[in-house]
Amino acid sequence: MSPLQKIAMGLALLAAPSGFQIGDYVWDALPDPLGWLLILAGVRGLRGHLDVSTLVPLTWTAFAVSVVQWIPPVFERLLPADQVAEASIKWAFFLPQALFCLVLVRLIGTAGLEQEPPDRYVAGRFGVLLWAAGALILLPAIAFGTQNDDLVDPTLITIGLVPWVFIYYLFRVHRRTWLGGPGPFEVHPPRNDESRPPR
């Protein structure tokens, strides 16, 4: 399994709905800490291909946060009664994951531009994902911080959709050797001026 496949599978464990009720609490059948351990294995596999010096501490931070979140009796003790304050706490716990995605997207997109010739497919797709990852960080703070009901639905849609788009593109580009993949199978044709027929 390539490094990006491991990261994508770990993120899928985080994003997949798998809650079940035991007593007064809803538990996660797919523990997020397991997802982060899989992600950590993928990040370590990227060493020598990308500068993961920022990603490693972010991954460990997100792992530690996920352990607290996975135990409902512990996590719910941290949540205040005030709805806005509760949303702020949940956003703070989500922040390490959002920052991880932001940093990884930027690293992959930048590395795509640095290839010779530049991998414009990767650079373009992950350039757009960089804006989406930024929205994951900013939208919840704006929507819940200002209590703007018009932004709540777009924020929830963004939080639900962006991780799956990110996972899709990680699988899409995982075979590239400069990302630690096995190569050489191409999942899409090259797109550059030389591949276009003459007019």
C-alpha positions as CSV (number, residue, x, y, z in Angstrom):
1,M,0.0,0.0,0.0
2,S,1.4,3.4,-1.0
3,P,1.8,6.2,1.5
4,L,-1.1,8.2,0.0
5,Q,-3.3,5.1,0.0
6,K,-2.6,4.7,3.8
7,I,-3.5,8.4,4.4
8,A,-6.6,8.1,2.3
9,M,-7.8,5.0,4.1
10,G,-7.1,6.6,7.4
11,L,-9.1,9.7,6.4
12,A,-11.9,7.4,5.2
13,L,-12.1,5.9,8.7
14,L,-12.4,9.4,10.2
15,A,-15.1,10.5,7.7
16,A,-17.2,7.3,7.5
17,P,-20.4,7.4,9.7
18,S,-20.3,4.5,12.1
19,G,-21.9,5.6,15.4
20,F,-23.9,3.2,17.6
21,Q,-25.8,3.7,20.8
22,I,-24.7,2.2,24.1
23,G,-26.7,3.6,27.0
24,D,-26.7,7.4,27.0
25,Y,-23.7,7.7,24.6
26,V,-23.0,7.2,20.9
27,W,-19.8,5.4,20.2
28,D,-17.8,5.2,17.0
29,A,-17.5,1.7,15.6
30,L,-14.5,2.8,13.5
31,P,-12.2,4.5,16.1
32,D,-10.6,7.7,14.8
33,P,-7.4,6.9,16.7
34,L,-6.9,3.8,14.4
35,G,-7.4,6.1,11.4
36,W,-4.7,8.5,12.6
37,L,-2.3,5.6,13.2
38,L,-2.8,4.6,9.6
39,I,-2.3,8.2,8.5
40,L,0.9,8.4,10.5
41,A,2.2,5.3,8.7
42,G,1.4,7.0,5.4
43,V,3.1,10.2,6.5
44,R,6.3,8.3,7.5
45,G,6.2,6.7,4.1
46,L,6.4,10.1,2.5
47,R,9.8,10.9,4.1
48,G,12.3,11.3,1.3
49,H,9.6,12.5,-1.0
50,L,8.0,15.4,0.8
51,D,9.1,17.5,3.8
52,V,6.8,16.0,6.5
53,S,8.5,17.8,9.4
54,T,5.2,19.7,10.0
55,L,2.9,16.9,9.3
56,V,4.3,14.5,11.9
57,P,3.6,16.6,15.0
58,L,0.2,17.6,13.5
59,T,-0.7,13.9,13.1
60,W,0.3,13.1,16.7
61,T,-1.7,16.1,17.9
62,A,-4.8,14.9,15.9
63,F,-4.3,11.4,17.3
64,A,-4.3,12.6,20.9
65,V,-7.4,14.7,20.3
66,S,-9.1,11.8,18.6
67,V,-8.6,9.6,21.6
68,V,-10.4,12.1,23.8
69,Q,-13.2,12.5,21.3
70,W,-13.6,8.7,20.9
71,I,-14.6,8.3,24.5
72,P,-18.0,10.0,24.8
73,P,-18.2,10.2,28.6
74,V,-14.9,12.1,28.6
75,F,-15.5,14.3,25.6
76,E,-18.9,15.4,26.7
77,R,-17.6,16.5,30.1
78,L,-15.5,19.1,28.2
79,L,-18.6,20.6,26.4
80,P,-20.2,23.6,28.0
81,A,-24.0,24.1,28.2
82,D,-23.8,27.2,26.0
83,Q,-24.4,26.3,22.4
84,V,-22.0,28.7,20.9
85,A,-19.2,27.7,23.3
86,E,-19.9,24.0,22.5
87,A,-19.5,24.7,18.8
88,S,-16.3,26.5,19.5
89,I,-14.9,23.5,21.5
90,K,-15.9,21.1,18.7
91,W,-14.2,23.4,16.1
92,A,-11.0,23.5,18.2
93,F,-11.0,19.6,18.4
94,F,-11.5,19.5,14.6
95,L,-8.8,22.0,13.9
96,P,-5.8,19.6,13.9
97,Q,-7.5,17.5,11.2
98,A,-8.2,20.5,9.1
99,L,-4.7,21.8,9.5
100,F,-3.3,18.4,8.6
101,C,-5.3,18.4,5.3
102,L,-4.3,22.0,4.6
103,V,-0.5,21.3,5.0
104,L,-0.6,18.0,3.1
105,V,-2.5,19.5,0.2
106,R,-0.1,22.4,0.0
107,L,2.9,20.1,0.1
108,I,1.6,17.9,-2.7
109,G,0.5,20.8,-4.9
110,T,3.9,22.5,-4.5
111,A,5.8,19.3,-5.2
112,G,3.8,18.9,-8.4
113,L,5.0,22.2,-9.7
114,E,8.6,21.4,-8.8
115,Q,8.6,18.2,-11.0
116,E,10.4,18.3,-14.3
117,P,8.2,18.7,-16.3
118,P,5.7,20.1,-13.8
119,D,2.8,17.8,-12.9
120,R,0.1,20.3,-13.7
121,Y,-2.7,17.8,-13.0
122,V,-1.6,17.4,-9.4
123,A,-0.7,21.1,-9.0
124,G,-4.1,22.2,-10.4
125,R,-6.3,19.8,-8.4
126,F,-4.5,20.2,-5.2
127,G,-4.4,24.0,-5.7
128,V,-8.2,24.0,-5.7
129,L,-8.2,21.6,-2.7
130,L,-6.0,24.1,-0.8
131,W,-8.8,26.7,-0.9
132,A,-11.3,24.0,0.2
133,A,-9.1,23.0,3.1
134,G,-8.9,26.7,4.1
135,A,-12.7,26.8,4.0
136,L,-12.8,23.9,6.4
137,I,-10.9,26.0,8.9
138,L,-12.6,29.4,8.4
139,L,-16.3,28.6,7.7
140,P,-17.1,26.9,11.1
141,A,-15.4,29.8,12.9
142,I,-17.4,32.4,11.0
143,A,-20.8,30.5,10.9
144,F,-20.9,29.4,14.5
145,G,-18.9,32.4,15.9
146,T,-21.3,34.9,14.4
147,Q,-24.4,32.7,14.8
148,N,-25.2,33.3,11.2
149,D,-27.9,30.7,10.3
150,D,-27.4,31.3,6.6
151,L,-23.9,29.9,6.8
152,V,-24.6,26.9,8.9
153,D,-25.9,24.6,6.1
154,P,-23.0,25.5,3.6
155,T,-20.6,24.9,6.5
156,L,-22.0,21.5,7.3
157,I,-22.0,20.6,3.6
158,T,-18.4,21.7,3.2
159,I,-17.3,19.7,6.3
160,G,-19.1,16.6,5.0
161,L,-18.0,16.9,1.3
162,V,-14.4,18.2,1.3
163,P,-12.8,15.2,3.1
164,W,-14.3,12.8,0.6
165,V,-13.0,14.9,-2.4
166,F,-9.6,14.9,-0.7
167,I,-9.7,11.2,-0.3
168,Y,-10.7,10.7,-3.9
169,Y,-7.7,12.7,-5.2
170,L,-5.3,11.0,-2.9
171,F,-6.3,7.7,-4.4
172,R,-6.1,9.3,-7.8
173,V,-2.5,10.4,-7.6
174,H,-1.1,7.8,-5.2
175,R,0.9,5.9,-7.8
176,R,3.3,8.7,-8.6
177,T,6.8,7.8,-7.7
178,W,7.7,11.3,-6.5
179,L,4.9,10.7,-3.9
180,G,6.3,7.4,-2.8
181,G,3.9,5.4,-5.1
182,P,4.8,2.3,-7.2
183,G,4.2,3.9,-10.7
184,P,4.0,3.6,-13.6
185,F,0.3,3.1,-14.3
186,E,-1.5,6.3,-15.3
187,V,-5.1,6.9,-14.2
188,H,-5.6,9.7,-16.6
189,P,-3.9,10.9,-19.9
190,P,-1.2,13.5,-19.7
191,R,-2.4,17.0,-20.3
192,N,0.0,19.4,-21.9
193,D,0.4,21.4,-25.0
194,E,2.4,18.7,-26.7
195,S,-0.4,16.1,-26.3
196,R,-2.9,18.3,-28.2
197,P,-3.4,17.6,-31.9
198,P,-2.2,20.5,-34.2
199,R,-4.9,22.9,-35.4
